[in-house]
Amino acid sequence: MTAILYALGAALIAVIVAFLKGRMDGAKLERAKRAESEKKARDIADQVDNDLGAVPPATARKELKTWNG
């Protein structure tokens, strides 16, 4: 009888460990996706900043007015 209880306890612990490991792996994957997305967004923002810095202020104001309607 105690052998069955030990086996059930071990099985329960194994399931819990597998569940927690799966959650941790999923969290790592999500963090990696988010980091990649943020890197792409930062690259685009840097490119926009560089493009705006290359345009003379008067021209930039003129072009921005067309965006406002």
TORPA-4810 file (N, C-alpha, C, O; in nm, 3 decimals):
<nodes>
NODE_1_0.082_-0.120_0.000_0.000_0.000_0.000_0.086_0.126_0.000_0.058_0.221_-0.074_M
NODE_2_0.192_0.129_0.082_0.278_0.247_0.086_0.354_0.264_-0.045_0.386_0.376_-0.085_T
NODE_3_0.384_0.154_-0.112_0.454_0.164_-0.240_0.365_0.235_-0.342_0.414_0.314_-0.423_A
NODE_4_0.236_0.208_-0.337_0.143_0.274_-0.429_0.137_0.424_-0.398_0.134_0.506_-0.489_I
NODE_5_0.134_0.458_-0.270_0.131_0.599_-0.231_0.258_0.671_-0.274_0.253_0.785_-0.321_L
NODE_6_0.373_0.605_-0.258_0.499_0.664_-0.303_0.498_0.685_-0.455_0.543_0.789_-0.504_Y
NODE_7_0.446_0.588_-0.527_0.439_0.598_-0.673_0.346_0.711_-0.715_0.378_0.788_-0.805_A
NODE_8_0.231_0.721_-0.649_0.138_0.830_-0.681_0.198_0.966_-0.646_0.183_1.063_-0.721_L
NODE_9_0.266_0.974_-0.533_0.333_1.099_-0.494_0.440_1.138_-0.593_0.451_1.254_-0.631_G
NODE_10_0.519_1.040_-0.635_0.624_1.067_-0.733_0.565_1.110_-0.867_0.617_1.200_-0.932_A
NODE_11_0.455_1.047_-0.907_0.389_1.084_-1.032_0.333_1.225_-1.024_0.344_1.303_-1.119_A
NODE_12_0.274_1.259_-0.910_0.220_1.394_-0.891_0.331_1.498_-0.896_0.316_1.602_-0.958_L
NODE_13_0.442_1.470_-0.830_0.555_1.562_-0.833_0.610_1.576_-0.974_0.645_1.686_-1.016_I
NODE_14_0.617_1.466_-1.048_0.667_1.470_-1.186_0.577_1.556_-1.274_0.626_1.633_-1.357_A
NODE_15_0.446_1.545_-1.256_0.352_1.625_-1.334_0.368_1.773_-1.301_0.369_1.858_-1.390_V
NODE_16_0.381_1.804_-1.173_0.397_1.944_-1.131_0.526_2.002_-1.187_0.527_2.114_-1.237_I
NODE_17_0.635_1.927_-1.179_0.763_1.974_-1.231_0.755_1.996_-1.382_0.804_2.097_-1.433_V
NODE_18_0.694_1.902_-1.453_0.680_1.916_-1.599_0.596_2.039_-1.633_0.628_2.112_-1.727_A
NODE_19_0.490_2.062_-1.559_0.404_2.178_-1.582_0.482_2.308_-1.561_0.477_2.399_-1.643_F
NODE_20_0.554_2.315_-1.450_0.631_2.436_-1.420_0.742_2.460_-1.522_0.768_2.574_-1.560_L
NODE_21_0.807_2.352_-1.566_0.912_2.366_-1.667_0.853_2.417_-1.799_0.912_2.502_-1.865_K
NODE_22_0.738_2.366_-1.835_0.671_2.413_-1.957_0.635_2.560_-1.949_0.649_2.634_-2.047_G
NODE_23_0.589_2.603_-1.833_0.556_2.745_-1.815_0.681_2.832_-1.824_0.678_2.940_-1.884_R
NODE_24_0.790_2.786_-1.765_0.915_2.863_-1.769_0.968_2.871_-1.912_1.014_2.977_-1.955_M
NODE_25_0.962_2.760_-1.985_1.007_2.761_-2.124_0.921_2.854_-2.208_0.973_2.927_-2.293_D
NODE_26_0.791_2.853_-2.185_0.700_2.941_-2.258_0.728_3.087_-2.225_0.722_3.172_-2.314_G
NODE_27_0.758_3.116_-2.100_0.789_3.254_-2.060_0.918_3.301_-2.126_0.927_3.415_-2.171_A
NODE_28_1.017_3.213_-2.132_1.143_3.249_-2.198_1.120_3.278_-2.346_1.175_3.373_-2.401_K
NODE_29_1.039_3.195_-2.409_1.009_3.215_-2.551_0.937_3.348_-2.573_0.969_3.420_-2.667_L
NODE_30_0.842_3.379_-2.487_0.767_3.504_-2.499_0.859_3.625_-2.478_0.848_3.725_-2.548_E
NODE_31_0.950_3.615_-2.381_1.045_3.725_-2.357_1.136_3.745_-2.478_1.168_3.858_-2.514_R
NODE_32_1.177_3.635_-2.540_1.262_3.645_-2.659_1.187_3.711_-2.774_1.243_3.795_-2.845_A
NODE_33_1.059_3.674_-2.793_0.978_3.736_-2.898_0.962_3.885_-2.872_0.976_3.967_-2.964_K
NODE_34_0.934_3.920_-2.747_0.914_4.060_-2.712_1.042_4.140_-2.732_1.038_4.253_-2.780_R
NODE_35_1.156_4.083_-2.695_1.284_4.151_-2.713_1.312_4.176_-2.861_1.360_4.282_-2.899_A
NODE_36_1.282_4.077_-2.944_1.302_4.093_-3.088_1.211_4.203_-3.144_1.253_4.285_-3.225_E
NODE_37_1.086_4.203_-3.099_0.991_4.304_-3.144_1.035_4.444_-3.101_1.027_4.539_-3.179_S
NODE_38_1.082_4.456_-2.978_1.128_4.586_-2.929_1.253_4.631_-3.003_1.271_4.750_-3.027_E
NODE_39_1.339_4.536_-3.040_1.459_4.570_-3.117_1.421_4.625_-3.254_1.479_4.724_-3.300_K
NODE_40_1.324_4.560_-3.319_1.280_4.609_-3.450_1.219_4.748_-3.439_1.245_4.835_-3.521_K
NODE_41_1.137_4.768_-3.335_1.075_4.899_-3.315_1.181_5.005_-3.287_1.171_5.117_-3.337_A
NODE_42_1.282_4.970_-3.209_1.390_5.066_-3.179_1.468_5.099_-3.305_1.506_5.214_-3.326_R
NODE_43_1.492_4.998_-3.391_1.563_5.023_-3.517_1.484_5.119_-3.605_1.542_5.210_-3.665_D
NODE_44_1.353_5.100_-3.612_1.269_5.189_-3.692_1.270_5.330_-3.633_1.280_5.428_-3.706_I
NODE_45_1.260_5.340_-3.501_1.262_5.471_-3.436_1.395_5.541_-3.460_1.399_5.661_-3.485_A
NODE_46_1.504_5.467_-3.452_1.636_5.525_-3.479_1.647_5.573_-3.623_1.704_5.679_-3.650_D
NODE_47_1.592_5.495_-3.714_1.596_5.533_-3.855_1.515_5.660_-3.878_1.558_5.749_-3.951_Q
NODE_48_1.399_5.669_-3.815_1.316_5.790_-3.828_1.390_5.910_-3.769_1.391_6.018_-3.829_V
NODE_49_1.451_5.892_-3.652_1.527_6.001_-3.591_1.640_6.046_-3.682_1.663_6.166_-3.698_D
NODE_50_1.709_5.951_-3.742_1.818_5.987_-3.834_1.764_6.059_-3.957_1.825_6.156_-4.003_N
NODE_51_1.652_6.013_-4.010_1.593_6.078_-4.127_1.547_6.219_-4.093_1.566_6.311_-4.173_D
NODE_52_1.488_6.237_-3.978_1.443_6.370_-3.939_1.561_6.463_-3.914_1.552_6.583_-3.942_L
NODE_53_1.669_6.410_-3.863_1.787_6.493_-3.839_1.852_6.538_-3.968_1.920_6.640_-3.970_G
NODE_54_1.832_6.464_-4.076_1.891_6.498_-4.205_1.810_6.603_-4.280_1.860_6.666_-4.372_A
NODE_55_1.685_6.621_-4.240_1.598_6.716_-4.308_1.610_6.852_-4.238_1.606_6.858_-4.116_V
NODE_56_1.625_6.959_-4.314_1.629_7.092_-4.252_1.499_7.120_-4.176_1.392_7.075_-4.218_P
NODE_57_1.507_7.192_-4.064_1.389_7.216_-3.980_1.271_7.277_-4.055_1.156_7.238_-4.031_P
NODE_58_1.296_7.370_-4.144_1.186_7.434_-4.218_1.113_7.332_-4.306_0.991_7.331_-4.313_A
NODE_59_1.189_7.247_-4.371_1.130_7.144_-4.456_1.052_7.044_-4.372_0.943_7.001_-4.411_T
NODE_60_1.108_7.006_-4.257_1.040_6.912_-4.168_0.906_6.970_-4.121_0.805_6.899_-4.119_A
NODE_61_0.905_7.098_-4.082_0.780_7.162_-4.038_0.677_7.162_-4.151_0.559_7.136_-4.130_R
NODE_62_0.723_7.193_-4.271_0.633_7.197_-4.387_0.571_7.059_-4.412_0.451_7.048_-4.436_K
NODE_63_0.654_6.956_-4.407_0.604_6.821_-4.431_0.512_6.774_-4.318_0.413_6.705_-4.343_E
NODE_64_0.543_6.811_-4.195_0.459_6.771_-4.082_0.322_6.839_-4.086_0.223_6.782_-4.039_L
NODE_65_0.315_6.958_-4.143_0.185_7.025_-4.156_0.091_6.946_-4.246_-0.031_6.946_-4.225_K
NODE_66_0.147_6.879_-4.346_0.061_6.801_-4.435_0.005_6.680_-4.363_-0.100_6.630_-4.402_T
NODE_67_0.072_6.630_-4.260_0.022_6.517_-4.183_-0.092_6.558_-4.092_-0.179_6.477_-4.061_W
NODE_68_-0.092_6.683_-4.049_-0.196_6.730_-3.957_-0.324_6.767_-4.029_-0.426_6.791_-3.965_N
NODE_69_-0.321_6.771_-4.155_-0.443_6.797_-4.228_-0.441_6.928_-4.288_-0.537_6.967_-4.355_G
</nodes>
